[in-house]
Amino acid sequence: MTDNVSSRAIAALRNLFIGDSLAMPVHWFYNVHDIDRAFPDGITTFETPPEFHPSSIMSLHSTSGGGRKRADSQAPREIVGDVILKGKQSYWNRPNVHYHQGMQPGDNTLNAYCALTLMQTMDAPDKHYDRDTFLQAYIRLMTAEIPAHPDTYAESYHRGFFANLEKGLPPHKCGAVTHDTPSIGGLVTIAPLAIGERLRGLSLADTRKLCRSHLALTHPDNFLADVCDAYVELIDALLFRDDDTNVQELLLKATRGLSRRELTKLVESNRPEREVIGRELSTACYITDAWPAVLYLACKHHQEPLRALQINAEVGGDSVHRGAVLGVLLGLINGEEAGNLFARLTEQTSINRAIEGLVLMKS
């Protein structure tokens, strides 16, 4: 493994957590004017989430499974509060509560903790990914009596998974399908898995298959799996590229759900980012628009990684999960973390240890 490869891998994984935390205060703000009112100087560093969230619909989401609340729900016990997110259910029944209420600047959201958990299961040279080991670690993370993460919100896929687990399904069969299964949040744990396995010598073809299988544990969706393939191939191409490789060509090649020609036109236009991501491309979690939005920002701002992550936060919507995926690509492209923010992450010591175990493979 060359110094270039290791520096790219380390930067990619550090940026995953930076992009997640940077966008956390305005996660799922769907009106950009609300972002400007809350943060008139823009998102330039880690911030505390506002107590009032103008776009929050957390109170409409089911606490007994995936998706929205259902009048006919007769679950024997609540998933949120009884099984996961213990002590947090009360926040789900109030309007305009921030999804990440109570979190501090530099804290990471739940899906980033899942990525950290996956890395921690592969923290030795001979440790490849193991499905059951990951699932056991994921279940421990989510069900700990003393919270193992600071988040208040769990995406639909988490709630659906644990609703199925409560029904007695085996963990590897607990992936639930809801309206938002094909979402960008499903890709947050993919980069650590892809990078770790490729550095351990697994072929690209087998790594791609492994990532699809891992994704299906929580996000069983065919189109999302196709995007996952493109993401893994892009990670590999950026990680092991020669110095004279055209990075933008690799990014444009990875587009799914939007033609290369359409994406190229958006990148080459002089339109403001909030007009492109917000009008041409939705800011919501759905992968059909979220993936092209990531590629658009990476193409347009790959020479300014911190600015790219700031813009991602300031366009709103599912900015946290877009930011994690975008951060990976920017780290692979530049071989360095975005800004000097990594040291200010709350869990930077644990994250750095896990990254070293995954990338540097010290025994």
Residue frames as qw, qx, qy, qz and C-alpha x, y, z in Angstrom:
[[0.000, 0.889, 0.458, 0.000, 0.00, 0.00, 0.00],
 [0.432, 0.398, -0.011, 0.809, 1.49, 3.34, -1.06],
 [0.146, -0.277, -0.407, 0.858, 1.49, 6.50, 1.02],
 [0.276, -0.032, -0.297, -0.913, -1.00, 8.02, -1.45],
 [0.529, -0.295, -0.725, -0.327, -3.44, 5.18, -0.96],
 [0.438, -0.385, -0.679, 0.446, -3.26, 5.26, 2.84],
 [0.054, -0.202, -0.191, 0.959, -3.56, 9.06, 3.02],
 [0.374, -0.133, -0.457, -0.796, -6.59, 8.98, 0.72],
 [0.540, -0.350, -0.760, -0.090, -8.26, 6.25, 2.77],
 [0.337, -0.343, -0.552, 0.681, -7.63, 8.02, 6.07],
 [0.085, 0.106, -0.029, -0.990, -8.86, 11.36, 4.71],
 [0.421, -0.232, -0.635, -0.605, -11.98, 9.74, 3.24],
 [0.524, -0.435, -0.725, 0.102, -12.99, 8.18, 6.54],
 [0.238, -0.300, -0.373, 0.846, -12.19, 11.28, 8.58],
 [0.177, 0.006, -0.236, -0.956, -14.27, 13.37, 6.19],
 [0.393, -0.388, -0.784, -0.284, -17.21, 10.99, 6.55],
 [0.404, -0.562, -0.599, 0.403, -17.51, 12.06, 10.18],
 [0.145, -0.258, -0.028, 0.955, -16.72, 15.72, 9.45],
 [0.209, -0.165, -0.530, -0.805, -19.41, 15.95, 6.76],
 [0.426, -0.494, -0.755, -0.062, -21.93, 14.29, 9.05],
 [0.375, -0.536, -0.467, 0.595, -21.28, 16.55, 12.03],
 [0.125, -0.105, 0.143, 0.976, -20.99, 19.77, 10.04],
 [0.304, -0.260, -0.533, -0.746, -24.50, 19.36, 8.60],
 [0.285, -0.334, -0.863, 0.250, -26.10, 18.02, 11.80],
 [0.027, 0.347, 0.422, -0.837, -27.50, 21.38, 13.10],
 [0.443, 0.366, -0.103, -0.811, -29.53, 21.96, 9.92],
 [0.059, 0.008, 0.973, 0.224, -30.35, 18.36, 9.07],
 [0.039, 0.528, 0.830, 0.176, -33.73, 18.17, 7.33],
 [0.106, 0.618, 0.166, -0.761, -34.23, 21.93, 7.17],
 [0.501, 0.418, 0.675, 0.345, -36.19, 22.12, 3.92],
 [0.181, 0.954, 0.202, 0.129, -36.51, 25.91, 3.68],
 [0.671, 0.210, -0.156, 0.694, -33.11, 27.47, 3.07],
 [0.087, -0.705, 0.040, -0.702, -34.32, 30.76, 4.55],
 [0.777, -0.609, -0.055, -0.151, -34.74, 28.95, 7.86],
 [0.852, -0.040, -0.088, 0.515, -31.07, 27.93, 7.64],
 [0.332, 0.511, -0.034, 0.792, -30.08, 31.53, 6.98],
 [0.422, -0.742, -0.032, -0.520, -32.13, 32.76, 9.92],
 [0.878, -0.472, -0.043, 0.062, -30.67, 30.18, 12.29],
 [0.714, -0.300, 0.232, 0.588, -27.10, 30.63, 11.01],
 [0.319, 0.925, 0.097, -0.184, -26.81, 34.05, 9.35],
 [0.070, -0.776, 0.563, 0.276, -23.06, 33.62, 8.85],
 [0.736, 0.352, -0.525, -0.241, -23.52, 30.25, 7.20],
 [0.944, -0.314, 0.100, 0.007, -22.35, 26.80, 8.29],
 [0.364, 0.789, -0.468, 0.165, -18.61, 27.32, 8.67],
 [0.120, 0.369, -0.845, 0.367, -17.82, 25.05, 11.61],
 [0.356, -0.318, -0.876, 0.069, -19.46, 22.63, 14.03],
 [0.276, -0.331, 0.087, -0.898, -22.51, 24.14, 15.73],
 [0.228, 0.155, 0.824, -0.495, -25.19, 23.32, 18.31],
 [0.043, -0.420, -0.768, -0.482, -28.54, 22.36, 16.74],
 [0.274, -0.272, 0.075, -0.919, -31.26, 24.96, 17.35],
 [0.280, 0.122, 0.820, -0.483, -33.96, 23.91, 19.83],
 [0.590, 0.532, 0.315, -0.519, -36.70, 24.87, 17.34],
 [0.287, -0.090, 0.787, 0.539, -36.72, 22.94, 14.07],
 [0.435, 0.361, 0.033, -0.825, -39.13, 24.58, 11.60],
 [0.600, 0.273, -0.568, -0.492, -39.29, 21.57, 9.26],
 [0.074, -0.201, 0.947, -0.240, -39.34, 18.76, 11.82],
 [0.757, -0.105, -0.260, -0.591, -41.99, 16.07, 11.38],
 [0.202, 0.236, -0.911, 0.271, -40.46, 13.69, 13.89],
 [0.423, 0.036, 0.593, -0.685, -43.78, 13.73, 15.78],
 [0.769, 0.303, -0.101, -0.554, -45.45, 12.13, 12.73],
 [0.471, 0.403, -0.781, -0.070, -43.01, 9.20, 12.54],
 [0.878, -0.293, -0.316, -0.207, -43.86, 5.83, 13.98],
 [0.215, -0.652, 0.651, -0.326, -42.25, 4.86, 17.27],
 [0.812, -0.115, 0.522, -0.234, -43.33, 1.22, 16.83],
 [0.778, 0.208, 0.504, 0.313, -41.75, 0.54, 13.42],
 [0.343, -0.038, 0.385, 0.856, -40.65, 2.09, 10.16],
 [0.021, 0.520, 0.571, 0.635, -42.49, 4.86, 8.32],
 [0.235, -0.390, 0.081, -0.887, -45.16, 7.19, 9.66],
 [0.306, -0.007, 0.737, -0.603, -47.52, 6.65, 12.58],
 [0.365, -0.181, -0.765, -0.499, -50.45, 4.32, 11.93],
 [0.544, -0.336, 0.174, -0.749, -53.77, 4.50, 13.76],
 [0.935, -0.104, -0.183, -0.284, -54.11, 0.70, 13.72],
 [0.407, 0.481, -0.706, 0.325, -50.68, 0.01, 15.24],
 [0.821, -0.492, -0.007, -0.288, -50.93, -2.62, 17.99],
 [0.553, 0.443, -0.617, 0.342, -47.27, -3.27, 18.68],
 [0.739, -0.470, -0.461, 0.144, -46.73, -5.01, 22.05],
 [0.464, -0.703, -0.077, 0.533, -44.13, -2.42, 22.98],
 [0.300, 0.941, -0.074, -0.140, -42.64, 0.68, 21.48],
 [0.833, 0.274, -0.053, 0.477, -39.45, 0.34, 19.47],
 [0.219, 0.582, -0.199, 0.758, -38.42, 3.92, 20.25],
 [0.437, -0.606, 0.271, -0.607, -37.99, 4.14, 23.99],
 [0.890, -0.295, 0.265, -0.224, -38.34, 0.47, 24.94],
 [0.941, 0.142, 0.172, 0.254, -35.92, -1.16, 22.49],
 [0.578, 0.259, 0.063, 0.771, -33.79, 1.63, 21.00],
 [0.029, 0.529, 0.007, 0.848, -33.26, 5.30, 21.88],
 [0.513, -0.523, -0.647, 0.211, -34.02, 4.56, 25.51],
 [0.280, -0.580, -0.314, 0.698, -35.12, 7.67, 27.34],
 [0.092, -0.175, 0.329, 0.923, -35.72, 9.58, 24.10],
 [0.092, 0.481, 0.825, 0.281, -39.33, 8.73, 23.21],
 [0.033, -0.759, -0.452, 0.467, -40.80, 11.86, 24.79],
 [0.081, -0.501, 0.288, 0.812, -39.09, 14.02, 22.17],
 [0.096, 0.115, 0.826, 0.543, -40.97, 12.23, 19.40],
 [0.020, -0.646, -0.763, -0.003, -44.38, 13.46, 20.48],
 [0.092, -0.768, -0.177, 0.609, -43.73, 17.19, 20.30],
 [0.577, 0.766, 0.216, 0.186, -43.90, 19.38, 17.21],
 [0.304, 0.893, -0.192, 0.272, -40.77, 21.13, 15.93],
 [0.693, -0.609, 0.357, 0.145, -38.29, 19.22, 18.07],
 [0.284, 0.715, -0.599, -0.221, -34.91, 19.00, 16.38],
 [0.939, 0.124, -0.307, -0.095, -34.07, 15.51, 15.17],
 [0.711, 0.150, -0.454, 0.517, -30.73, 15.78, 16.94],
 [0.340, -0.841, 0.003, -0.421, -31.85, 17.81, 19.95],
 [0.721, -0.669, 0.181, 0.003, -29.37, 18.06, 22.77],
 [0.875, 0.147, 0.068, 0.456, -26.37, 17.15, 20.65],
 [0.332, -0.813, 0.118, 0.463, -23.24, 19.26, 20.91],
 [0.429, 0.816, -0.331, -0.203, -20.91, 20.80, 18.32],
 [0.136, 0.547, -0.825, -0.040, -18.75, 18.02, 16.90],
 [0.622, -0.001, 0.721, -0.306, -21.17, 15.24, 17.81],
 [0.166, 0.142, -0.803, -0.555, -21.97, 12.65, 15.16],
 [0.720, -0.002, 0.017, -0.694, -25.38, 11.31, 14.24],
 [0.828, -0.145, 0.488, -0.234, -26.57, 7.73, 14.51],
 [0.894, 0.448, 0.017, 0.010, -25.64, 6.50, 11.03],
 [0.311, 0.753, -0.515, 0.266, -22.07, 7.75, 11.50],
 [0.501, -0.473, 0.649, -0.323, -21.94, 5.74, 14.73],
 [0.939, 0.168, 0.267, -0.138, -23.01, 2.71, 12.70],
 [0.661, 0.672, -0.289, 0.168, -20.06, 3.35, 10.39],
 [0.099, -0.686, 0.627, -0.355, -17.76, 3.59, 13.42],
 [0.791, -0.212, 0.491, -0.297, -19.21, 0.36, 14.77],
 [0.916, 0.400, 0.006, -0.004, -18.51, -1.42, 11.48],
 [0.394, 0.737, -0.475, 0.277, -14.91, -0.18, 11.48],
 [0.387, -0.574, 0.614, -0.380, -14.43, -1.42, 15.03],
 [0.922, -0.009, 0.345, -0.173, -15.37, -4.94, 13.93],
 [0.842, 0.477, -0.004, 0.253, -12.52, -4.86, 11.36],
 [0.124, -0.956, 0.249, -0.094, -9.75, -3.35, 13.48],
 [0.598, -0.494, 0.594, 0.213, -6.99, -5.93, 12.97],
 [0.125, 0.486, -0.669, -0.548, -5.02, -7.08, 9.90],
 [0.041, -0.022, -0.978, -0.204, -6.75, -10.46, 9.72],
 [0.258, 0.447, 0.680, -0.520, -10.23, -9.15, 10.43],
 [0.060, -0.202, -0.617, -0.758, -12.43, -9.13, 7.38],
 [0.508, -0.123, 0.068, -0.850, -16.05, -8.07, 7.55],
 [0.105, -0.149, -0.982, 0.047, -18.32, -10.66, 9.08],
 [0.346, -0.456, -0.450, -0.685, -22.07, -10.26, 8.72],
 [0.647, -0.561, -0.515, -0.037, -23.05, -11.71, 12.06],
 [0.530, -0.245, -0.303, 0.753, -20.30, -9.91, 13.97],
 [0.011, 0.201, 0.127, 0.971, -21.49, -6.61, 12.51],
 [0.478, -0.506, -0.488, -0.527, -25.14, -7.35, 13.27],
 [0.651, -0.479, -0.504, 0.303, -24.34, -8.22, 16.88],
 [0.376, -0.147, -0.156, 0.902, -22.34, -5.00, 17.26],
 [0.158, -0.328, -0.336, -0.869, -25.13, -2.98, 15.60],
 [0.576, -0.559, -0.546, -0.240, -27.74, -4.44, 17.93],
 [0.588, -0.397, -0.399, 0.581, -25.55, -3.69, 20.97],
 [0.192, 0.079, 0.048, 0.977, -25.05, -0.10, 19.79],
 [0.305, -0.382, -0.399, -0.776, -28.76, 0.45, 19.33],
 [0.679, -0.507, -0.467, -0.252, -30.12, -1.31, 22.42],
 [0.448, 0.118, -0.568, 0.680, -27.58, -0.30, 25.07],
 [0.368, -0.732, -0.552, 0.157, -29.20, 0.58, 28.40],
 [0.254, -0.735, 0.041, 0.628, -26.74, 3.44, 28.82],
 [0.611, 0.777, 0.093, -0.123, -26.89, 5.23, 25.42],
 [0.734, -0.174, 0.362, 0.547, -23.87, 4.44, 23.25],
 [0.304, 0.339, 0.364, 0.813, -24.54, 7.44, 20.98],
 [0.020, -0.277, -0.353, 0.894, -25.98, 10.94, 21.55],
 [0.174, -0.130, -0.530, -0.819, -28.74, 10.95, 18.92],
 [0.454, 0.177, 0.498, -0.717, -32.49, 11.37, 19.40],
 [0.721, 0.428, -0.054, -0.542, -33.60, 10.21, 15.97],
 [0.457, -0.148, 0.844, 0.240, -33.44, 6.87, 14.23],
 [0.353, 0.254, -0.504, -0.747, -34.26, 6.66, 10.54],
 [0.835, 0.055, -0.022, -0.547, -37.11, 4.47, 9.37],
 [0.740, 0.293, -0.604, -0.028, -34.77, 1.60, 8.54],
 [0.104, 0.281, -0.783, 0.546, -33.56, 1.32, 12.14],
 [0.539, -0.047, 0.428, -0.724, -37.08, 1.25, 13.52],
 [0.847, 0.219, -0.232, -0.425, -38.22, -1.28, 10.93],
 [0.514, 0.353, -0.762, 0.175, -35.22, -3.51, 11.61],
 [0.025, -0.163, 0.785, -0.598, -35.88, -3.66, 15.34],
 [0.701, 0.053, 0.171, -0.691, -39.62, -4.10, 14.87],
 [0.831, 0.251, -0.447, -0.219, -38.83, -7.22, 12.83],
 [0.331, 0.316, -0.794, 0.399, -36.26, -8.36, 15.40],
 [0.391, -0.136, 0.548, -0.727, -38.93, -8.05, 18.11],
 [0.833, 0.143, -0.077, -0.529, -41.16, -10.32, 16.03],
 [0.821, -0.267, 0.504, 0.017, -38.52, -13.02, 16.26],
 [0.770, 0.629, -0.092, 0.059, -36.95, -12.76, 12.81],
 [0.803, -0.198, 0.057, 0.559, -33.24, -13.62, 12.64],
 [0.173, -0.747, 0.055, 0.640, -31.10, -10.45, 12.44],
 [0.206, -0.227, 0.620, 0.722, -30.00, -11.05, 8.85],
 [0.043, 0.459, 0.791, 0.402, -33.67, -11.15, 7.81],
 [0.131, -0.669, -0.527, 0.508, -34.79, -7.97, 9.62],
 [0.122, -0.100, 0.286, 0.945, -34.37, -5.46, 6.80],
 [0.277, 0.626, 0.630, -0.366, -37.68, -3.61, 6.40],
 [0.245, 0.296, 0.507, 0.771, -39.13, -1.95, 3.31],
 [0.052, 0.742, 0.450, -0.495, -40.79, 1.44, 3.65],
 [0.448, 0.867, 0.213, 0.041, -41.33, 4.39, 1.32],
 [0.071, 0.936, -0.343, 0.021, -37.85, 5.72, 2.11],
 [0.903, -0.218, 0.300, 0.216, -35.82, 2.51, 1.96],
 [0.713, 0.400, 0.166, 0.552, -33.94, 3.73, -1.16],
 [0.153, -0.987, -0.025, -0.041, -32.26, 6.59, 0.70],
 [0.415, 0.724, -0.421, 0.355, -28.79, 8.10, 0.85],
 [0.512, -0.635, 0.461, -0.350, -28.49, 7.08, 4.51],
 [0.989, -0.005, 0.141, -0.045, -28.04, 3.50, 3.37],
 [0.735, 0.548, -0.212, 0.339, -24.63, 4.36, 1.91],
 [0.235, -0.880, 0.316, -0.267, -23.07, 5.76, 5.09],
 [0.730, -0.467, 0.499, 0.005, -21.55, 2.45, 6.23],
 [0.895, 0.430, 0.096, 0.068, -20.45, 1.37, 2.74],
 [0.358, 0.831, -0.370, 0.209, -17.18, 3.31, 2.45],
 [0.390, -0.625, 0.648, -0.193, -15.51, 1.80, 5.54],
 [0.870, 0.035, 0.485, -0.082, -16.46, -1.66, 4.34],
 [0.757, 0.645, 0.025, 0.098, -15.29, -1.10, 0.76],
 [0.165, 0.844, -0.462, 0.214, -12.03, 0.59, 1.76],
 [0.564, -0.513, 0.616, -0.197, -11.25, -1.94, 4.47],
 [0.896, 0.127, 0.425, -0.021, -11.82, -4.97, 2.27],
 [0.666, 0.726, -0.099, 0.140, -9.94, -3.61, -0.73],
 [0.010, -0.803, 0.549, -0.232, -6.94, -2.83, 1.48],
 [0.663, -0.327, 0.651, -0.170, -7.12, -6.39, 2.81],
 [0.100, -0.307, 0.841, 0.435, -6.82, -7.74, -0.71],
 [0.508, 0.438, 0.717, -0.190, -10.41, -8.66, -1.54],
 [0.289, 0.215, 0.582, 0.728, -11.10, -8.21, -5.25],
 [0.228, 0.074, -0.015, -0.971, -13.24, -5.33, -6.45],
 [0.533, -0.157, -0.629, -0.544, -15.89, -7.74, -7.75],
 [0.530, -0.323, -0.758, 0.202, -16.12, -9.55, -4.41],
 [0.136, -0.192, -0.388, 0.891, -16.06, -6.27, -2.48],
 [0.349, -0.055, -0.265, -0.897, -18.94, -4.99, -4.58],
 [0.601, -0.263, -0.701, -0.280, -20.95, -8.16, -3.87],
 [0.436, -0.261, -0.670, 0.542, -20.16, -7.95, -0.17],
 [0.037, 0.098, 0.180, -0.978, -21.29, -4.33, 0.01],
 [0.498, -0.167, -0.461, -0.715, -24.57, -5.19, -1.73],
 [0.605, -0.296, -0.738, 0.038, -25.18, -7.97, 0.80],
 [0.285, -0.215, -0.504, 0.787, -24.36, -5.66, 3.70],
 [0.215, -0.035, -0.101, -0.971, -26.68, -2.98, 2.32],
 [0.549, -0.240, -0.630, -0.495, -29.54, -5.48, 2.00],
 [0.365, -0.230, -0.779, 0.454, -29.40, -6.16, 5.75],
 [0.037, -0.502, -0.446, 0.740, -31.03, -2.78, 6.35],
 [0.320, 0.571, -0.087, -0.751, -31.92, -1.33, 2.92],
 [0.495, 0.140, 0.822, 0.244, -33.31, -4.04, 0.62],
 [0.439, 0.784, 0.165, -0.407, -33.84, -2.08, -2.61],
 [0.810, 0.269, 0.358, 0.378, -32.61, -2.91, -6.10],
 [0.362, 0.852, 0.043, 0.375, -31.99, 0.62, -7.36],
 [0.379, -0.870, 0.300, -0.095, -30.14, 1.56, -4.18],
 [0.843, -0.237, 0.416, 0.246, -28.03, -1.57, -4.65],
 [0.676, 0.569, 0.218, 0.414, -27.16, -0.40, -8.18],
 [0.020, 0.939, -0.146, 0.310, -26.07, 2.96, -6.78],
 [0.702, -0.618, 0.351, 0.047, -24.08, 1.11, -4.14],
 [0.858, 0.180, 0.295, 0.379, -22.23, -0.69, -6.94],
 [0.405, 0.792, 0.055, 0.454, -21.42, 2.66, -8.54],
 [0.352, -0.889, 0.213, -0.200, -20.26, 4.08, -5.21],
 [0.834, -0.376, 0.355, 0.194, -17.97, 1.12, -4.51],
 [0.755, 0.400, 0.250, 0.456, -16.49, 1.29, -8.01],
 [0.149, 0.901, -0.030, 0.406, -15.94, 5.04, -7.62],
 [0.595, -0.755, 0.274, -0.024, -14.29, 4.58, -4.21],
 [0.870, -0.098, 0.348, 0.334, -11.95, 2.01, -5.73],
 [0.592, 0.627, 0.187, 0.471, -11.12, 4.13, -8.78],
 [0.060, -0.931, 0.121, -0.340, -10.35, 7.19, -6.67],
 [0.732, -0.625, 0.270, 0.034, -8.42, 5.26, -4.03],
 [0.779, -0.168, 0.463, 0.388, -6.06, 3.47, -6.42],
 [0.543, 0.824, 0.151, 0.055, -5.86, 6.03, -9.25],
 [0.656, 0.128, 0.052, 0.742, -2.73, 7.35, -10.89],
 [0.201, -0.515, -0.197, 0.809, -1.84, 10.98, -10.26],
 [0.056, 0.169, -0.404, -0.897, -2.80, 12.05, -13.80],
 [0.033, 0.444, 0.887, 0.118, -6.31, 10.53, -13.67],
 [0.194, -0.323, -0.196, -0.905, -9.17, 12.89, -14.54],
 [0.060, 0.150, 0.799, -0.580, -11.17, 12.92, -11.31],
 [0.472, 0.289, 0.136, -0.821, -14.20, 14.61, -12.81],
 [0.548, 0.206, -0.668, -0.460, -14.44, 11.89, -15.46],
 [0.256, -0.047, -0.937, 0.232, -14.61, 9.25, -12.71],
 [0.207, 0.256, 0.553, -0.766, -17.33, 11.20, -10.88],
 [0.531, 0.308, -0.172, -0.771, -19.46, 11.69, -13.99],
 [0.433, 0.155, -0.852, -0.251, -19.11, 8.02, -14.90],
 [0.079, -0.096, -0.898, 0.422, -20.69, 7.04, -11.58],
 [0.411, 0.036, 0.114, -0.904, -24.01, 8.78, -12.17],
 [0.057, -0.289, -0.950, -0.098, -27.20, 6.78, -11.75],
 [0.032, 0.699, 0.646, -0.305, -30.77, 8.05, -12.05],
 [0.189, 0.904, -0.020, -0.382, -29.54, 11.04, -14.04],
 [0.842, 0.460, 0.071, 0.273, -27.76, 10.81, -17.37],
 [0.635, -0.245, 0.065, 0.729, -24.12, 11.78, -17.60],
 [0.236, 0.452, 0.332, 0.793, -25.10, 14.45, -20.09],
 [0.336, -0.814, -0.336, -0.334, -27.66, 15.97, -17.71],
 [0.681, -0.633, -0.110, 0.351, -25.24, 15.93, -14.80],
 [0.572, 0.039, 0.180, 0.799, -22.48, 17.47, -16.92],
 [0.037, 0.664, 0.335, 0.667, -24.81, 20.33, -17.91],
 [0.516, -0.821, -0.234, -0.075, -25.58, 21.02, -14.25],
 [0.722, -0.405, 0.022, 0.561, -21.90, 21.00, -13.31],
 [0.452, 0.159, 0.280, 0.832, -20.96, 23.32, -16.15],
 [0.078, -0.818, -0.407, -0.398, -23.80, 25.75, -15.51],
 [0.216, 0.288, -0.360, 0.861, -23.27, 28.89, -13.45],
 [0.535, -0.592, -0.345, -0.494, -26.46, 28.42, -11.49],
 [0.287, -0.563, 0.550, -0.546, -26.34, 28.80, -7.70],
 [0.178, 0.100, -0.971, 0.123, -26.06, 25.51, -5.83],
 [0.297, 0.238, 0.676, -0.631, -29.34, 26.15, -4.01],
 [0.602, 0.409, -0.114, -0.677, -31.06, 26.40, -7.36],
 [0.489, 0.302, -0.786, -0.226, -29.58, 23.16, -8.66],
 [0.333, -0.158, -0.892, 0.263, -30.07, 21.21, -5.41],
 [0.153, 0.353, 0.504, -0.773, -33.54, 22.28, -4.47],
 [0.565, 0.498, -0.002, -0.658, -35.11, 22.71, -7.90],
 [0.593, 0.429, -0.613, -0.297, -33.42, 20.42, -10.40],
 [0.547, 0.036, -0.814, 0.191, -32.49, 17.88, -7.74],
 [0.621, -0.680, -0.249, -0.300, -34.49, 17.27, -4.60],
 [0.005, 0.616, -0.610, 0.499, -32.80, 17.84, -1.24],
 [0.847, -0.310, 0.159, -0.402, -34.68, 14.88, 0.25],
 [0.545, -0.453, 0.706, 0.015, -33.17, 11.53, 1.20],
 [0.884, 0.337, 0.297, -0.133, -34.34, 9.62, -1.87],
 [0.625, -0.327, 0.495, 0.507, -31.37, 8.18, -3.70],
 [0.563, 0.601, 0.465, 0.325, -32.60, 9.09, -7.19],
 [0.160, 0.933, 0.028, 0.322, -31.72, 12.75, -6.52],
 [0.556, -0.797, 0.223, 0.076, -29.39, 12.54, -3.51],
 [0.810, -0.116, 0.368, 0.442, -26.72, 10.56, -5.37],
 [0.498, 0.620, 0.243, 0.556, -26.52, 12.95, -8.37],
 [0.198, -0.958, -0.008, -0.205, -26.46, 15.83, -5.88],
 [0.720, -0.568, 0.282, 0.282, -23.39, 14.35, -4.19],
 [0.717, 0.172, 0.384, 0.556, -21.64, 13.89, -7.54],
 [0.222, 0.865, 0.219, 0.393, -22.59, 17.42, -8.62],
 [0.366, -0.919, 0.138, -0.036, -21.03, 18.95, -5.49],
 [0.775, -0.348, 0.374, 0.372, -17.96, 16.75, -5.77],
 [0.625, 0.462, 0.354, 0.520, -17.47, 17.68, -9.42],
 [0.111, 0.901, 0.156, 0.389, -17.95, 21.37, -8.89],
 [0.281, -0.876, 0.259, -0.295, -16.03, 21.86, -5.65],
 [0.960, -0.132, -0.158, 0.190, -13.57, 18.99, -5.32],
 [0.540, 0.396, -0.267, 0.694, -10.67, 21.46, -5.06],
 [0.183, -0.430, 0.331, -0.820, -12.34, 23.13, -2.06],
 [0.434, -0.206, -0.877, 0.006, -13.42, 20.21, 0.15],
 [0.093, -0.329, -0.625, 0.702, -14.46, 22.22, 3.21],
 [0.302, 0.227, -0.082, -0.922, -16.45, 24.63, 1.06],
 [0.449, -0.051, -0.757, -0.471, -18.15, 21.69, -0.65],
 [0.339, -0.322, -0.844, 0.260, -19.27, 20.30, 2.73],
 [0.037, 0.325, 0.349, -0.878, -20.43, 23.74, 3.85],
 [0.391, 0.119, -0.381, -0.829, -22.50, 24.17, 0.69],
 [0.410, -0.166, -0.881, -0.169, -23.94, 20.69, 1.17],
 [0.169, -0.381, -0.715, 0.561, -25.15, 21.70, 4.64],
 [0.105, 0.359, 0.131, -0.918, -26.52, 25.04, 3.45],
 [0.346, -0.021, -0.606, -0.716, -28.70, 23.61, 0.65],
 [0.600, -0.154, 0.377, -0.689, -30.71, 21.75, 3.32],
 [0.872, 0.082, -0.324, -0.357, -32.66, 18.50, 3.28],
 [0.957, -0.276, 0.022, 0.088, -30.90, 15.24, 4.11],
 [0.276, 0.870, -0.369, 0.177, -27.60, 17.05, 4.32],
 [0.558, -0.595, 0.567, -0.114, -26.07, 14.85, 7.02],
 [0.845, 0.031, 0.526, 0.094, -26.10, 11.64, 5.01],
 [0.621, 0.761, 0.030, 0.185, -25.20, 13.41, 1.77],
 [0.063, -0.906, 0.393, -0.142, -22.36, 15.05, 3.69],
 [0.716, -0.405, 0.568, 0.032, -20.98, 11.74, 4.93],
 [0.823, 0.337, 0.405, 0.213, -20.92, 10.28, 1.40],
 [0.384, 0.897, -0.047, 0.214, -19.60, 13.50, -0.15],
 [0.359, -0.829, 0.428, -0.030, -16.90, 13.71, 2.52],
 [0.832, -0.126, 0.504, 0.195, -15.63, 10.26, 1.55],
 [0.692, 0.601, 0.254, 0.308, -15.26, 11.27, -2.10],
 [0.093, 0.962, -0.162, 0.200, -13.54, 14.56, -1.24],
 [0.582, -0.655, 0.479, 0.055, -11.06, 12.77, 1.03],
 [0.836, 0.116, 0.463, 0.270, -10.24, 10.26, -1.67],
 [0.514, 0.795, 0.142, 0.288, -9.73, 13.05, -4.20],
 [0.038, 0.919, -0.233, 0.316, -7.56, 15.33, -2.04],
 [0.756, 0.076, -0.529, 0.377, -5.86, 12.94, 0.36],
 [0.188, 0.086, -0.491, 0.847, -6.45, 15.28, 3.28],
 [0.069, -0.591, -0.749, 0.292, -9.26, 16.09, 5.67],
 [0.078, 0.747, 0.365, 0.551, -11.56, 19.03, 5.01],
 [0.234, -0.845, 0.128, -0.464, -10.31, 21.99, 7.03],
 [0.254, 0.315, -0.775, 0.485, -8.92, 21.27, 10.47],
 [0.629, -0.346, 0.025, -0.695, -12.15, 20.03, 11.98],
 [0.777, -0.045, -0.625, -0.051, -11.39, 16.39, 12.69],
 [0.366, 0.091, -0.663, 0.647, -9.66, 17.12, 16.00],
 [0.289, -0.114, 0.281, -0.908, -12.83, 18.91, 17.15],
 [0.678, -0.187, -0.570, -0.425, -15.10, 15.89, 16.72],
 [0.653, -0.547, 0.278, -0.445, -16.41, 14.68, 20.06],
 [0.941, -0.154, 0.299, -0.020, -15.37, 11.08, 19.37],
 [0.480, 0.777, -0.401, -0.070, -12.22, 11.88, 17.40],
 [0.239, -0.546, 0.796, -0.103, -10.05, 9.61, 19.56],
 [0.691, 0.095, 0.695, -0.177, -12.27, 6.56, 19.04],
 [0.700, 0.682, 0.097, -0.186, -12.80, 7.38, 15.37],
 [0.245, 0.798, -0.547, -0.064, -9.09, 7.84, 14.74],
 [0.420, -0.355, 0.829, -0.099, -8.26, 4.58, 16.49],
 [0.750, 0.325, 0.549, -0.176, -10.83, 2.76, 14.36],
 [0.570, 0.795, -0.139, -0.152, -9.53, 4.35, 11.16],
 [0.002, -0.693, 0.721, 0.015, -5.95, 3.38, 11.99],
 [0.574, -0.120, 0.797, -0.144, -7.07, -0.15, 12.72],
 [0.739, 0.532, 0.372, -0.181, -8.91, -0.33, 9.41],
 [0.529, 0.836, -0.146, -0.015, -6.37, 1.41, 7.17],
 [0.061, 0.759, -0.638, 0.118, -2.94, 1.06, 8.73],
 [0.933, -0.020, -0.328, -0.148, -3.74, -2.49, 9.86],
 [0.049, 0.554, -0.710, 0.432, -1.51, -2.49, 12.90],
 [0.674, -0.208, -0.708, -0.036, -1.77, -5.74, 14.84]]
